[in-house]
Structure formats: C-alpha cells, structure tokens
C-alpha cells in the first residue's frame, strides 16, 4: 500500500486526463460534470504529487 500511495498523485492525473479525453466522445458531452470532475482529479493529483515529493525530500 505504501508503494501505491507515493504514486497516487500521478495516477489521479492520468485518470483525470482520461476523463477529459472521454468527453470528446459525442454521447458524453451533454453536461459539464465530466469536465469539472476531470479538472478536479488533475488538481488533486498535482497537490498529492507535490506533497509526496516534499515528504520524500530532506529539505
């Protein structure tokens, strides 16, 4: 579990990107909920990735 938690930020960024790519499918573009969820996943992934880098750093 500890190995997965250090890559959780990158995983969320990839999932958010895939959600944004999925909005290009014509049947899924009826609402902005998928765009917002993709954005939130990417932002959360960036925050978690920065926190994991700071946690591993000696500074």
C-alpha positions as a printed Julia matrix, in Angstrom:
59×3 Matrix{Float64}:
   0.0    0.0     0.0
   2.89   2.33    0.72
   4.23   1.94   -2.83
   0.85   2.81   -4.32
   0.43   5.88   -2.12
   3.6    7.5    -3.44
   2.23   7.25   -6.99
  -1.35   8.25   -6.15
  -0.87  11.8    -7.47
   0.33  10.6   -10.86
  -2.49   8.05  -11.02
  -5.09  10.77  -10.35
  -3.56  13.0   -13.03
  -3.74  10.17  -15.57
  -7.34   9.32  -14.63
  -8.31  12.99  -14.88
  -6.72  13.22  -18.31
  -8.59  10.11  -19.44
 -11.85  11.64  -18.22
 -11.15  14.77  -20.24
 -10.35  12.66  -23.3
 -13.59  10.73  -22.77
 -15.57  13.96  -23.06
 -14.62  14.04  -26.72
 -17.0   11.1   -27.26
 -20.18  12.72  -28.63
 -22.6   10.91  -26.33
 -20.78  12.09  -23.18
 -20.66  15.81  -23.94
 -24.17  16.67  -22.75
 -23.04  18.19  -19.44
 -20.05  19.89  -17.92
 -19.88  17.47  -14.98
 -17.27  15.32  -16.66
 -15.15  18.36  -17.48
 -15.34  19.53  -13.88
 -14.57  16.09  -12.47
 -11.57  15.74  -14.8
 -10.28  19.13  -13.69
 -10.74  18.27  -10.01
  -8.94  14.95  -10.43
  -6.0   16.64  -12.13
  -5.76  19.38   -9.48
  -5.98  16.83   -6.66
  -3.33  14.72   -8.37
  -0.98  17.68   -8.67
  -1.45  18.56   -5.0
  -0.84  14.96   -3.87
   2.2   14.64   -6.11
   3.75  17.83   -4.71
   3.05  16.65   -1.16
   4.68  13.27   -1.82
   7.76  14.96   -3.31
   8.04  17.24   -0.28
   7.6   14.28    2.06
  10.46  12.38    0.39
  12.77  15.39    0.31
  15.28  16.19    3.03
  14.66  19.92    2.87
